[in-house]
Amino acid sequence: MPTVLRIGAWRVAIYPNDHRPAHVHVIGQGHEAVFTLNDPAGSVAIRENYGFPARDVIRIQGALEKNLAALLRAWEGIHGTR
């Protein structure tokens, strides 16, 4: 699973054998969350959360939104079109 971004102690990964829609897994400190990547004009939405406190989810979502275009390029590089 390629790490495509780091947010502090958390790593953002895209699984090569994963399914659509475009999304990332954020892993760290014994927690994992999955965020759907909409499109560069849209936003990032949390789909699943396994243990991250709400304040961390908000921080992660903001960082993902700032890097949305690069994350979508990474998804397309691994999976092809969204």
Long-range contacts (C-beta under 8 A, 24 or more apart in sequence): 1-25, 2-74, 2-78, 4-70, 4-71, 4-74, 5-63, 5-64, 5-67, 5-70, 5-71, 7-59, 7-60, 7-63, 7-64, 10-60, 12-64, 12-71, 14-71, 14-74, 14-75, 14-78, 14-79, 16-78, 16-79, 18-79, 20-79, 20-82, 21-82, 22-71, 22-72, 22-75, 22-76, 22-79, 22-82, 23-47, 23-75, 24-64, 24-71, 24-75, 26-52, 26-60, 26-64, 31-56, 33-57, 33-60, 35-60, 35-61, 35-64, 37-64, 37-68, 37-71, 37-72, 37-75, 37-82, 39-72, 39-82, 40-68, 40-69, 40-72, 44-68
